[in-house]
Every structure is written in structure tokens, then in C-alpha cells.
Amino acid sequence: MQRLTEQILAHAKGLPEGTPVAAKSLLHLGNRAAVDQALSRLAERTQLIRAGRGVYLLPVTSRFGTRAPSVEQAVEALASQRGETIVPSGAAAANTLGLTTQVPVRSVYLTSGRTRKMSLGKQVVELRHAPRWQLAMAHRPAGEAVRALAWLGPEKAGAALQTLKRKLPPGAFSELVAVAPQLPTWLARSLGKAAHG
């Protein structure tokens, strides 16, 4: 059994930093019960970090000790592994775009998958299921603007859109206007006013 834990550790070390190790991807090494037990054992010994149900990460070792991989890397790797769209929350997008000075305290991401929490060392990352329209144009400035506007809400959308019209590159604002039919009525209406007003 010792050999299985060594094989799993060797497999994890061969992956890029922050790539989650899931029991399903290790079934070529042994049966599910043995793999689960080995993963659990590695987590107890702190050789792996248990990030969530069935998801483990290899800690990053440096001359200063060990730490959990960066949140961005872990989330990106999880998205590609699970085939999900995962993007920063509307609060983070609004902050990035300069629409608010509030800095989100918690790490919250929106996902096309189910709502869940992921632990990265002492930090807890919340993955919240979001409607498809909030995940549109996932990693583009226009998509970031959609999430920021959704977070700001109908009352603040008009003023925020005027700011975005000045800040976003012309192509990104046009992209935002083009996606209006997919958005909720209040947001599509605000976008129409900002584009033609």
C-alpha cells in the first residue's frame, strides 16, 4: 500500500502547480477504495492539501516552507479539469474595473458547476453557481463588466455604464452592447440607454 501513496505523490509532483488531484484521475493506479484511502493518508501527513470533496492539491514548497498554491492557479486548473467556466465574482470585477473601492475580503468565484467551497490551506474559496448570462464572455473585459453590473444592481448600473463607456476599449463596450439580448431586462435597458443616450 505504501507504493500507492508514492505513486500518487509522484503523479501530483508531475502536474503543473495548482492542478487538482482527483481520485477519478488515479484509478489506473488502483481501485477506488485504495486510491481514496491513500489520498486521505497523504492529506493526514500534509503531503497533499484536501481542497474539497475528492479534490487534493500538492502544497508548494519553497525555501520559506510550504504553502497552498495560489487561488487563481487552483481555480483555473479546477475549471479546465472539470470543464466548468469559473470567473471572479461581480464584486471582484467591479473592483478591478474601478467601479468600487471596496476590496472583496472573501475569495468568491462564479461557476457553471455546483455551489461548493474549496480550502486552500487556511483560505476558503467559495464557488457559487451563477446563471449563464453572468458567465458570458468569461475572460473578456465585456464579461467582467457584465458581472460587475450584476453585482452593482439596477440602481447603480446607469452611472457605472457611463464610467465603463469611458474606461473600456471601444471594442469591449460594443461587445457588451451586443450581448444585451442575453441579459436580464433591467440590465439590457440600462445598456441600451448608455449606448444610444
N, C-alpha and C positions, 0 to 999 in steps of 0.2 A: 504493500500500500504506500509505503514511503516513496516508491518510484513514481507513483501517480502525482503526488504533490510536486515532486521535482519536475516532472514533465509539464505540469500546468504552469509552474513558475517560469520554466524556460520558454513556454509559449507566450506568456504575458510579457516577458522581457523582450521578445522579438517584435512586439507590436509598437506602433508609434505612441508617444507619451499621451496619456489621457484616454486611450482606447479602452472601452469597457470589455471585460472578460465575462462572457455569459456561459452558463452551464451547457446550453444547447450547442455552442460552438466547440465544445470539448468532448462531445460524445464519441469521437474517433479514438479517444484515449481510454475509455472505459464506460461501464453502464452508468445511467443517470444517478442512481443512489451513491455509487462510489465517487463520481465527479462532485456531486453536491457535498458529500462528506469531506472530500479533500479541499474543496473551496472554503468550506466552513473552518476547517483546521488551519488553513493558510491565513484566514482573517483573524482567528484567535491569536495566532503568532505574530500578527501585524505585518505579515509579508504581503498581504493584499488588504485593500480597504473595501469594506462592504458598502457600496454606494446606494443600494436599494435592493428590492426583492429580486434575487437571481442575478444581480449586476455587481461585479467587483472591478476594482481598479488597482493597478500597480502603483505604489507610492513612488514619488520621485526622490531619488537620493542625491544629495549634493554634499559639499564639504561642511555645510551648516546643519546637516541632519536630514531627516526625511520629511516630506510634506505631501499633501494631496496634489494631484495635477490641477492646473488652472481650470476654473469653472468653464471658460469659453471652450477650451480643448475638449473637456469631458462631454459637454453638451453637443458640440459639433460631431464628435465621434459617435455618441449615442444616436444622434439624428441619422447619420449615414448607416450605422449598424441596423437600426430598426426601420429605416425607410420612412422616418417621420420628418415633418417640417417643424423645426424648433427655432424660435426667434425671441429676441429680448422683449420684455413686456412693454406696454404702452408708456408706462412711467419712465422707463429707461430710454425709450425712443424720444419722448418729449424732452428729457434732459439733454440727450445727445444733440437734438435739433435746436436747443436753446429756447424752447417754449416754456420751460420752467427751470427754476434754480434749485428745486427740490432734488436731492440725490436719493435714489431708492436705497433703503437700508438693507432690505432683503433681496436676495437673488431670485427673481421671478422670470420665468420664460413661458411663452405661449407655445403650445404644441398641437399638432394634428392628432396626436395619440391621446391616451387616457391621462387624467389628472393624477399626479403622484409626486412624491418627494424623493430627492436623491441626496445622500450625505457624502460630502467630500471633506473628510476629516471632521473638523468642528463646524464647518459651514454646511447649512442645509439649503439646497436649491429646490425651489418649488416649480414644478412643471404643470401648468394649467391648460386644460383642453380649451381651445378657442374656436370660434366659428370660422369657417373657411375664408370669409371676407377679410378677417383680421390677419390672415396668413398670406394673403395675395401679395405677389411680388416680394417674397420673403426677404431676400438680402439686398434689396434695392432701396435707394433713398425714398422713392414714392411709397413703398411698402412701410417703411419706417414712419413716414408721415401719416399713413392710414392708422397705424397703431397708436401714434401719439394723439391724433384727433379723437379716436375712440376713447382713449383714457381721459382726455380733457372734457369730453361730453358736449352736448348741443349748445350749452350756454357760452362756452369759451371757443367753440370751433371757428366762428366768424373772424374774430381777432387773430386767432392762431393761423388761419389760412392767409390772411394779409401778410403776416410775418413770413410764412412759408413761401409765398409768391415772390418775395424779395430774396429769401435765402437759398431756396432750391435752384439748381441749374434749370434753365428753361425746359429742357427735355424731360426732366423729372417731374416738373409741375404739369406738363402736358400729359405725361403718363398717369399722373394722379387724376386728372380730369377725365381721361379715357376710361379709367376703371370705375367711375361713378355709378354706372348701372348695376354693379355688383354690391354696392354699399347700401346700408340702411337709408331710408328716405331722408331723415334729418341731415345726414352727412352728405348725401347726393345733392340736396337742396342748397346746403351751405357752400358746397364746391361749385355748383352752378353760378351762385351769386358772386363768388370770388373770381371765377374765371371770366364772367361776362359783365361784371359790375364795375 
